[in-house]
């Protein structure tokens, strides 16, 4: 068996790929390098890849299965995309591992896979069953069809555990769906597989909210799971099955999703740093690649490649793989605060989903057309996504994309707001491609907190109030009940109504704090940045704050982008109903970015607050932004009137 090189990439091709230099050969070399590094840690029979590191909450054996399944997905896309070409014999290894892992499932020995049980018992193997099933489906002519019938039967029996147990109440229902799809594709379908598929698609219809966005379950969780799960599984399944009717149905939703989602990548290739499971990194480009493969995308082939290759290169250039060649748990490098309890050493290999782009053949326009600019590399843009309650804006000068969250909270319907801990990846008011949220134990960035008796409030359930905009500007609004931990969970009647208006690099942040008790105070924070960052955070009080100039609060745990950070902060007293207005910005300090040309103090000519209505007159063109809180109205007038 030939040994592939480590992560050594071909020479750049700046003629074909002027933005990233990457070609299809770079993707194949990356897959081979990642696989080689991971297989150093395989058990003798190849059933488990026990990568080094702290175990997940599911335990070491489940983590070993995760190593097998998620790397198998990369190998499967690699080999299937090459029409069965397998120069390093990856499929032989996975065939041996499948035979060893399914020989005595559940046994405590060196090779046996854990059984697939319900999500609340032993759930992680159900997640991994989907990757095993898709890998087998993609490589059926070269792996499955050559297996001994006894191994096939054992593999089927193990996989059927996913059909017979209860998934978590979210995208997990698509894991049995993927398993059933594989079994049906190899002639092993029956009433049980049909039920699993019907159940998943029925739930998916209920989770679809419009504008190309699914909620991740019966909640308001909108994040990267839209791309690497909720769109990926049904669209890929229909594509592999050749089911044109289903592909048209789910592909149309993917097309609409990508129209907005494609803006969530910075000019440096970074995906938006928002939501859970961010250690999957360049899997954020999976939906973009799948859209190009199936033709369900609004993007030109060169723009699609710009996005997926940009994301891949972004992480490879910033230490996503350690000295041993393994993907680390984190963002750039290792970063504990980015992780969830279910993250284990092999978890980052869900990044393998990005290799779906390799299903486009070598002569496909995805690989042959010249790269085109990403959406964030065009003129300044503001996009209001009313369904998920997100406001996105990008600036050409520095290539940064920012997301203001007025709709995604990741709380399940049955959960009380005081029952769950703060999740910095959803609770903050804004996220970007150049900054990460501070850790939960540090001062919260981009947050409006109410302080009562020395306790600061947190934001849990986010209730969207709307989103919209016009040419060059946009807005989104929401309200929440402040939650206090520890101590009494809420103050009666207290609520915070928030509106963000984006215009160029400016973020107008207006809040109405309702029914604050006597002695209460409020704090508004801005973006968290470090001393060596290439971005700069600014915050300026416009109305209601004790000073227009913020102080700086230290966040010693830093963010995924910097080991130590400072967060600008404004403070004020609040008693009864209080209206507060501030201006924030996040700008690049790299050469060519006009960071300091226009301080925030000079951006606004006049601010007027009468009752519950805010009017802000901008200095550059005299236009007026008007925000009314009762009832909520937001407008932007371009005349001097």
ABEGO torsion letter per residue (X at the ends): XBBBBBBBBBBBBAAABAAAGBBAAAAAAAAAAAAAAAAAABBAAGABBBBBEBBBAAEAAAAAAAAAAAAAAAAAAAAAAAGGBBAAGAAAAAAAAAAAAAABBGBBBAABBBBBBBAAABAAAAAAAAAAAAAAAAAAAAAAAABBAAAAAAAAAAAAAAAABBBBBBAAAAAAAAAAAAAAAAGABBAAAAAAAAAAAAAAAAABAEGGBBBBEBBBBBBAAAAAAAAAAAAAAAAAAGBAAAAAAAAAAAAAAAAAAAAABBAAGBBBBBEBGAAAEAAAAAAAAAAAAAGBBABBAAAAAAAAAAAAAAAAAAGABBAAGBBBBEBABBBAAABBAABBAAAAAAAAAAAAAAABBAABAAAABBBBBBAAABBBBBBBBAAAGBBBBBBAAAGBBBBBBAABAGBBAABBAAABBBBAAAABABBBAABBBBBAABBBBGBBBBBBGGBBBBBBBBBBAEBBEBBGBBBBBBBBBBBBOBEBABBBGBBBBBBBBBBEABBBBBBBBBGBBBGBBBBBBBBBBBAABABBBBBBBABGBABABBBBBBBAAEBAABABBBBBBBBBBBBEBBBBBBBBBBBBABBGBBAAABBAAAABABBBBBEABBBBBBAAAGBBBBBBAOBBBBBBBABAX
